[in-house]
Amino acid sequence: MIFLVNLIFITQIISNFASMEIDFHDNSCLIKQLKNGNEKAYAYLVDTFYHRLCVYANSLVKDKDRAEDIVQNVFVHTWERRNTLKTDFTIKSFLYRSVHNEFVDQYRKRKAVSALEKKYIEEMKQITTGDDAFLERLLFFVQREIHNLPPKCKKIFLMSKEEGCTNHEIAERLNVSKKTIEYHISKSFAILRQKAHGHINQFTP
């Protein structure tokens, strides 16, 4: 991690020299240079995407330190596995998917994921394959729609997804059955899926 942190501070200098030699703005060229072990290409990658990926990760975990940890892991793994990159990848989409996958991996380690949550995660992974500008708009849209959920759904959904409470813990705190909690979480997911897909259809050809 020390190497990555130090690298972030010198990326501007390195990137200036890199841009004089190779066009890292070209997606295929950037990936080829990464595969060749070009550290200037890696510096350009970090400099270009680090902040945006941290914003995205923070929208998932609601914790700045954890978000930065996720993004740093993604960059380290990307460099370590650079030989597996394919030139037909869109590097932006690849990085966003990698951040989401890292979030899912950490989430699964923190607590058991129900079948319903797994289904939701898979659907959100499909949604997050677009360009980063559209993705950021979608994330803000989803956050807004969470707060527009029916009051009971919103309260239970936030207790589950932001506070990290289990269904059993929520049921005890609200003095209701686990089935009631599962119903409201399922309803919340259904509403958010419908809203998100409607938003995507509205802004995509």
N, C-alpha and C positions, 0 to 999 in steps of 0.2 A: 504493500500500500504506500510505503514511503516513496518508492519510485514514481508512482502515479501522482501523488500529491506534488512532489517536486516538479514533475513534468508539466503540470498545469501552469505553473508560474513562468515556464520558459517557452510555452507553445507559441506565443505571439512572435518571439524572435525567430524561432525555428521555422514557423509557418511563412514568415516573410521571405526567408531564403528558399524555402521549398517552392513557393509560388513562382519564383524566378526560373526554376528548373523544370518543374512538372506541373501540369494542370490537375490539381487534386479535386477541383470542382467537378471534373468528369467522373461519374460514378464507376465506370469500368476501370478507368485508369487508377483511381484511388484503391479499389479492391486489389488490382494486380500488384500495386506497390506494397500494400499490406501483406499480401501473400509472399512477396519477395523479402519481407522483413525490413522494409524501409521505415525507420523510426520517425522520419519527418512526416510520412503519411499518417502514422499513428498520432503524432503530435497535432496534426491538422484535424484528425478525427475527434480527438478530445476537445480541442479548442472550439470546434464548430458545434458539437452536440452536448457537451457536458451540462451546461446550464439548462438547456431545454429538457433534457432527460431528467434532471433533478426536479424540475417543475412537474413533469409527468409523474415521476415516482412519488413525489410528495402528495399528489392528488389521490394516490392509491393508499398510502400508509398514514397520511396526516402526521408525519413526524420527519422533520428536516434531517436529523442525523441518520435515521434509518433509510431515508430516501437517498442520501449521499452514499451510504454504504452499499445500497443496491446498485447504483450507477457505477461506482468504483469496481464492484465485482463484475459487472457486465463488461467494462472496458478491459479489465485484466483477463477475463475469459476470452474475449474477442481476440486479444493479442496472442494469448497462449494457443488458441485454436485457429489462428489466421489461415493455416493451410487448408482448412475445410471450407473457407469462404468460396462462393461461386460468383463469377463475374456478372451473372445475370440477376444477382440480388440487387434490390434497391437498398442501399446501406441505411438510409433513414428508417425505412420500415423494419429492417432487420434489427436495428438497435432498439426501436420501440418495442418490438415483440420480445426481444431479449430481456428488456427491463420488466415487462409484464410477466414473463416466465420466471424471472428471478423473484419477483414479488410473490407469485403463486407458490414457488418452492419454499420461500421463507414462511409464507402463510400456513402451508401444510405442516411445517415443522412446529409452528406455534400451537396449533390445535387441529383436531380431526376435522376434515371437510366433509360435509354431508353430500349425498348424491345430488341434492338440489343445487348446492353451491358449486359443485363440479360442473354441472350443466351450465350454470350462469357464467362461470369463469371461461368455459370453452366458447360460449357465444360472444363474450366480450373480447376474447382473443381474436375472433374473426372480425369484429368491429374495428379493432385497433390496427388493421393492416394498411390503413390509408396514409396520406401524407401527414406530416407533423402539424401543419397549420390547421387542417381539418380536424385532426385528432384533438388538438387543444380546444377547439370550439365545441366538439362533442363532449369533452370532459366537463367543461363549464355548464353545458346544457344538462348533462346527467346530474351534476351537483344541484342545479336549480330544481330539477324535477324531484329529487329526493325530498327537498323541503316543501314540495307541493303535494306530497303523498297525503292520503287521508290521515288525520291526526294519530289514530291508533297504530296504523301501519308505520308511519314515520317514527314514532317513539320506539317501537320494537325494532325496526330496521336499524336505527342509529345505535341502539343499545347493543345490537348484535355486531354490526359492521364497524362502528367507531370505538365503542367501549370494549369490544372483544368478549362480551358475555356469551355464555352458552345458552341454548334454549332452556335448559333446566334452571339456570340462574335467573333468567328473565322471568320465567314462570313463577318462581318463588318470590321474586321482588314485586311482581304485579299481582300475585295471588290469583293466577289463572292456570289453566292446564297447559301442558306442553303442546297438545294438539292445537290449542288456540294460538300459541306462539308460532308454530309451524305454518298455520293457515295465513297469518298476517305477513310472515316473511315471504311465503310463496306468492301471495297477492302482490306484495311490493315488487318482487322480481318480475312478475308478469307485467305490471304497469310500466316499470322502467324499461323492460325489453321492448314493449310496444312503442313507447315514446322514443326510445333511441333509434329503433328501426325506421320509425316515421320521420325522424329528423334526418337520417341518412338518405332516405328516398327523396326527401325534399331538396337536398343540396347535391345530389349526384345525378348524372344523366341517366 
